[in-house]
Amino acid sequence: MKANQGFTLVEMLVVIGIIAILTAASIASFSRMTKSAENAKARELVMNTATALSSLYQNEGAWPKRILTANAGENLLDAQAALPLASYMSLKTKNGELSGLDRFGIVDIWGAAVLKRRGNSASEGDVKSYILNFAVDDDDDGIVEVSKLSNLKVRATAIVWGYDKQGKIISSWSKGQEIHE
């Protein structure tokens, strides 16, 4: 009777190769899934912010001055522009100003990660490119006009947008809301 000699080197290499292929495939799949989840979370933030802006307008009956005069036409929901949304979006405030991770305004999920990593040492320059953009219907005609986005016109009270890691726009409006002249 012959004793059990175990696996041959070739058999072990085949098993290791199969495991390596399965690992590589699962890592690629996980990466796609993570990117998709990040974009969904960013889209949710954009949509919630647009809803908060519309609610603010409906409740106030007009746009607060801070919204209309925000950051000299840069369309950023920085600390000044975002302050009127504090109660609508559960933003942290202290002494009438935004504080904590919200101190620079409404940042997307990638900006929030930068703020969490850097903590109190983070500066506005670290997160400025992550601050969400917005535009409102300031003349009550039901159309939001944004020169910053190639003179875009959208049927809405307020719109919000940001960018994913590849620079692709994540917006609160659908293509059907756009007005093409």
C-alpha positions in Angstrom: 0.0 0.0 0.0 1.3 3.4 -1.0 1.5 6.2 1.5 -0.5 9.5 0.9 2.0 11.9 -0.7 -0.1 15.1 -0.5 -0.3 17.7 -3.3 2.2 18.1 -6.0 3.8 21.4 -6.6 1.8 21.9 -9.9 -1.4 21.2 -8.0 -0.5 23.8 -5.4 0.4 26.4 -8.0 -2.9 25.8 -9.8 -4.9 26.4 -6.6 -2.9 29.5 -5.8 -3.5 30.8 -9.3 -7.2 30.2 -9.0 -7.3 32.0 -5.6 -5.3 35.0 -7.1 -7.7 35.3 -10.0 -10.8 35.2 -7.7 -9.2 37.8 -5.4 -8.4 40.1 -8.3 -12.0 39.8 -9.6 -13.5 40.5 -6.2 -11.2 43.6 -5.6 -12.3 45.1 -8.9 -16.0 44.4 -8.1 -15.6 45.9 -4.7 -14.0 49.0 -6.1 -16.9 49.5 -8.6 -19.4 48.9 -5.8 -17.6 51.5 -3.5 -17.6 54.1 -6.3 -21.3 53.5 -7.0 -22.1 53.8 -3.3 -20.1 57.1 -3.0 -21.8 58.6 -6.0 -25.3 57.5 -4.6 -24.4 59.2 -1.3 -23.2 62.3 -3.0 -26.4 62.4 -5.2 -28.5 62.1 -2.1 -26.7 65.0 -0.4 -27.2 67.1 -3.6 -30.9 66.2 -3.7 -31.5 66.9 0.0 -29.7 70.2 -0.3 -31.9 71.3 -3.2 -35.0 70.2 -1.2 -33.8 72.2 1.8 -33.3 75.3 -0.4 -36.8 75.0 -1.9 -38.3 74.5 1.6 -36.4 77.5 2.9 -38.0 79.6 0.1 -41.5 78.3 0.7 -41.3 78.9 4.4 -39.7 82.3 4.2 -41.8 83.5 1.2 -38.6 85.0 -0.3 -34.9 84.2 -0.6 -32.8 85.3 2.5 -30.3 88.0 1.6 -27.4 85.7 2.5 -28.5 83.3 -0.3 -28.9 86.1 -2.9 -25.6 87.8 -2.1 -23.6 84.7 -1.5 -19.9 84.7 -2.4 -20.1 87.2 -5.3 -21.7 84.9 -7.8 -19.4 81.9 -7.3 -22.5 79.8 -6.6 -21.0 78.1 -3.6 -22.9 76.9 -0.5 -20.1 78.3 1.6 -20.5 79.2 5.3 -22.3 82.4 4.5 -24.8 80.9 2.0 -25.4 77.7 3.9 -26.2 79.3 7.2 -29.9 79.9 6.4 -30.1 76.1 5.7 -28.7 75.1 9.1 -32.0 74.0 10.7 -33.2 72.4 7.5 -30.1 70.2 7.1 -29.1 69.8 10.8 -25.9 71.7 10.2 -23.9 72.4 13.4 -23.9 76.1 14.5 -22.3 78.0 17.4 -23.0 81.6 18.2 -24.9 82.1 15.0 -22.2 80.7 12.7 -21.6 77.3 11.2 -19.2 75.2 13.3 -17.5 71.8 13.4 -17.3 69.9 10.2 -19.9 72.3 8.7 -17.8 75.4 9.3 -16.9 75.9 5.6 -20.4 75.3 4.3 -22.0 72.3 2.7 -19.3 70.0 1.4 -19.7 66.8 -0.6 -18.7 63.4 0.8 -15.1 63.7 -0.4 -14.8 67.1 1.3 -16.3 65.7 4.5 -13.6 63.0 4.4 -10.9 65.6 4.1 -12.3 67.6 7.0 -12.5 64.4 9.2 -8.9 63.5 8.3 -7.5 67.0 9.0 -9.8 68.0 11.8 -9.3 71.5 13.2 -6.2 72.0 11.1 -8.3 72.0 7.9 -8.6 75.3 6.0 -11.1 76.6 3.5 -8.5 76.1 0.8 -8.5 72.4 1.6 -12.2 72.0 0.9 -13.2 74.8 -1.4 -13.3 72.5 -4.4 -15.7 70.2 -2.5 -18.2 72.8 -1.5 -21.6 72.2 -3.3 -22.7 74.7 -5.9 -26.2 76.2 -6.0 -28.4 78.6 -7.9 -31.9 79.9 -7.2 -34.9 81.3 -9.1 -34.3 84.9 -7.9 -36.9 86.5 -10.2 -39.8 84.1 -9.5 -40.3 83.0 -13.1 -39.9 79.3 -12.3 -36.6 79.1 -14.1 -33.1 78.9 -12.5 -30.4 80.4 -14.8 -26.8 79.5 -14.3 -24.2 81.2 -16.4 -21.4 79.2 -14.7 -22.8 76.1 -16.4 -22.8 77.3 -20.0 -26.0 79.5 -19.5 -28.0 76.5 -18.2 -31.7 77.1 -17.6 -33.7 74.7 -15.4 -37.3 74.6 -14.4 -37.0 74.7 -10.6 -37.0 76.9 -7.5 -33.4 75.9 -6.6 -30.7 73.6 -8.0 -27.6 72.2 -6.5 -24.7 70.4 -8.0 -21.3 69.0 -7.2 -18.7 66.8 -9.0 -17.6 63.2 -8.5 -14.0 62.2 -8.3 -13.7 62.1 -12.1 -15.1 65.7 -12.5 -18.5 64.5 -13.7 -21.4 66.7 -12.5 -23.8 65.3 -9.9 -27.0 67.4 -10.1 -30.3 67.9 -8.4 -32.2 68.3 -11.7 -33.1 65.9 -14.4 -32.5 66.4 -18.1 -36.3 66.9 -18.5 -36.1 70.0 -16.4 -33.5 71.7 -18.7 -34.7 74.4 -21.1 -33.1 74.3 -24.5 -33.7 77.4 -26.6 
